[in-house]
Amino acid sequence: MSQLYAFGRALALLRDTWKWTFRGSLRRQSKVFARQLYEVGNRSLLFITVTLGVLGTISVFQVLLQVERILPEFSVVGPAFIQTMIREFAPTIAGLIIATRVGSGIAAEIGSMVVTEQVDALRLCNANPVDYLVAPRFWACVIQNVLLTVYGGLVGICAGACVAHYAWQISWGSFFSLSLVGFPDVISGLLKATAYGMAIPIAAAQAGLETTGGSEGVGAATTRAVVNASFAVVVLDFLLSGFSFLFLFGNP
Amino acid sequence: MIGWVSGLGAALIGLLETLGGLAILAVRIVRSMSPRTLDGRETWRAFYKVGVKSYAIVVMTALFTGAIMVIQAGQFVSKAGATSFVGWAAGFAVLAEIGPVLIGLMFSGRVGANNTAELGTMVVTEQVDALRALAIEPLGYLVAPRVLAMVVMLFLLTALGDLFALFGGGVTSELLLGIPFRVFAQQVIEANLTSEYLLGLVKGSVFGFSIAVVSCYFGLGVKGGAAGVGRAVNNAVVLAAIGIFVTDLAVGLLWNLL
């Protein structure tokens, strides 16, 4: 039951964030917004490169070991890998990575502001914490999550191509084939990235704003932010995959 | 130019310091982990908090993971018409790769972050110093039980979670692809994925150890009050996630080459 209430409060926070955005929050907080774009985007680049690179390497490696036993040739591996990467792995793994890095960062930052009564000070100055703190982080996260997903997908595909080329002598040309990739695949991937980009900062900001107690509370809030944000990514992935399967890819 | 180079050097030195600290801590934890020094009640409590309390979130994640993998495999099936392929593809992806990694990431968020926050709070409120003043070694009393609990519990949670993932996959294949649950189950069994299942379990325990060492390292190194605890948790989950992917690659390569 308390989970349902928490979900309702998250939806209310999402609504407030949109409301303050339409009232020109980003224009007023343009400096905070620019800073958050840097914090979320640039500072996650290395993290995304490492994780998606490793993911591309290991998936192609394991798939090729299996395919080797069944199929005589590998021309289908590259296109199928690229398609799955665009539809599924680039958005979801990048989303989980952003959920751990950015989600815990937002919750820790806002949580320690709450504990040291800086948020109350904001309210005293007649500044709304959603307007001042949440909206810039929300939009920074949405924009950068989409960009990082595109970047991460490229890194993963290139890492996979290197494995295929150097360990199995598959030519670059037959691996980098977009024959299976269509417009719906790209839409599906971008839809997922956008949805995760919205869910992560809301889950994290909610955990941060609801912090109580001292340093113990900040720790608990950060934990809750990571768990809720990652779980939101997994559930949204399921919903959007099902949606794409039924409506975007034209399956019966 | 000079600023850029010195920044790179500082980052490199910081990274090496962290890695060295992690290695030293890992060795010291393993050394302090003898049945004689392990506190029974603290260990039992750690098992409960690490395992039982994260059971629900792991099961939920696993159910959705299996469902997602079946949907992804199903897209190839409805184009090519190879229905017998679903059980093998989804089972293989879940057991060997995606299941352990997603369960590990979830576990790192739930248990690893919690552990860093708890140890960090103890450091900040000087409870760890109080332990030392009572001549109790914090590494043996606080850290070793948690590390043991994380290794054992992530192993068990992966073992169970994989099965829940296959169950979720079966339900999805019946509802969405129109392949009956029985047929899906039969395909998974016929695909003979024992070696993939074992690989996943090995990955689970290795992830458990790396999550445990990373979270304890950052928890014990907290400086500076509530903000410090938040920063430590943030650093811990980031490094634990990198650790999961890097050890995933290492275990996968070793498993297939040996």
Chai-1 contact restraints between the chains, C-beta under 6 A:
chainA,res_idxA,chainB,res_idxB,connection_type,confidence,min_distance_angstrom,max_distance_angstrom,comment,restraint_id
A,V50,B,I242,contact,1.0,0.0,6.0,A-B,restraint_1
A,T51,B,F245,contact,1.0,0.0,6.0,A-B,restraint_2
A,V54,B,F245,contact,1.0,0.0,6.0,A-B,restraint_3
A,V54,B,L249,contact,1.0,0.0,6.0,A-B,restraint_4
A,I58,B,L249,contact,1.0,0.0,6.0,A-B,restraint_5
A,I58,B,G252,contact,1.0,0.0,6.0,A-B,restraint_6
A,L65,B,N256,contact,1.0,0.0,6.0,A-B,restraint_7
A,E88,B,Q72,contact,1.0,0.0,6.0,A-B,restraint_8
A,L96,B,L105,contact,1.0,0.0,6.0,A-B,restraint_9
A,T100,B,V237,contact,1.0,0.0,6.0,A-B,restraint_10
A,T100,B,A241,contact,1.0,0.0,6.0,A-B,restraint_11
A,R101,B,V238,contact,1.0,0.0,6.0,A-B,restraint_12
A,S104,B,V233,contact,1.0,0.0,6.0,A-B,restraint_13
A,S104,B,N234,contact,1.0,0.0,6.0,A-B,restraint_14
A,S104,B,V237,contact,1.0,0.0,6.0,A-B,restraint_15
A,G105,B,N234,contact,1.0,0.0,6.0,A-B,restraint_16
A,A108,B,G230,contact,1.0,0.0,6.0,A-B,restraint_17
A,A108,B,N234,contact,1.0,0.0,6.0,A-B,restraint_18
A,G111,B,G230,contact,1.0,0.0,6.0,A-B,restraint_19
A,S112,B,A226,contact,1.0,0.0,6.0,A-B,restraint_20
A,S112,B,A227,contact,1.0,0.0,6.0,A-B,restraint_21
A,S112,B,G230,contact,1.0,0.0,6.0,A-B,restraint_22
A,V115,B,A226,contact,1.0,0.0,6.0,A-B,restraint_23
A,G214,B,A226,contact,1.0,0.0,6.0,A-B,restraint_24
A,S215,B,T121,contact,1.0,0.0,6.0,A-B,restraint_25
A,S215,B,V124,contact,1.0,0.0,6.0,A-B,restraint_26
A,S215,B,G225,contact,1.0,0.0,6.0,A-B,restraint_27
A,S215,B,A226,contact,1.0,0.0,6.0,A-B,restraint_28
A,S215,B,V229,contact,1.0,0.0,6.0,A-B,restraint_29
A,E216,B,T121,contact,1.0,0.0,6.0,A-B,restraint_30
A,V218,B,A226,contact,1.0,0.0,6.0,A-B,restraint_31
A,V218,B,V229,contact,1.0,0.0,6.0,A-B,restraint_32
A,V218,B,G230,contact,1.0,0.0,6.0,A-B,restraint_33
A,G219,B,A117,contact,1.0,0.0,6.0,A-B,restraint_34
A,G219,B,T121,contact,1.0,0.0,6.0,A-B,restraint_35
A,G219,B,V229,contact,1.0,0.0,6.0,A-B,restraint_36
A,G219,B,V233,contact,1.0,0.0,6.0,A-B,restraint_37
A,T222,B,G230,contact,1.0,0.0,6.0,A-B,restraint_38
A,T222,B,V233,contact,1.0,0.0,6.0,A-B,restraint_39
A,T223,B,A113,contact,1.0,0.0,6.0,A-B,restraint_40
A,T223,B,N114,contact,1.0,0.0,6.0,A-B,restraint_41
A,T223,B,A117,contact,1.0,0.0,6.0,A-B,restraint_42
A,V226,B,G109,contact,1.0,0.0,6.0,A-B,restraint_43
A,V226,B,A113,contact,1.0,0.0,6.0,A-B,restraint_44
A,V226,B,V237,contact,1.0,0.0,6.0,A-B,restraint_45
A,V227,B,G109,contact,1.0,0.0,6.0,A-B,restraint_46
A,V227,B,R110,contact,1.0,0.0,6.0,A-B,restraint_47
A,S230,B,M106,contact,1.0,0.0,6.0,A-B,restraint_48
A,S230,B,G109,contact,1.0,0.0,6.0,A-B,restraint_49
A,V234,B,T61,contact,1.0,0.0,6.0,A-B,restraint_50
A,V234,B,F64,contact,1.0,0.0,6.0,A-B,restraint_51
A,D237,B,I68,contact,1.0,0.0,6.0,A-B,restraint_52
A,F238,B,F64,contact,1.0,0.0,6.0,A-B,restraint_53
A,F238,B,A67,contact,1.0,0.0,6.0,A-B,restraint_54
A,F238,B,I68,contact,1.0,0.0,6.0,A-B,restraint_55
A,S241,B,I68,contact,1.0,0.0,6.0,A-B,restraint_56
A,S241,B,I71,contact,1.0,0.0,6.0,A-B,restraint_57
A,F245,B,I71,contact,1.0,0.0,6.0,A-B,restraint_58
A,N251,B,S78,contact,1.0,0.0,6.0,A-B,restraint_59
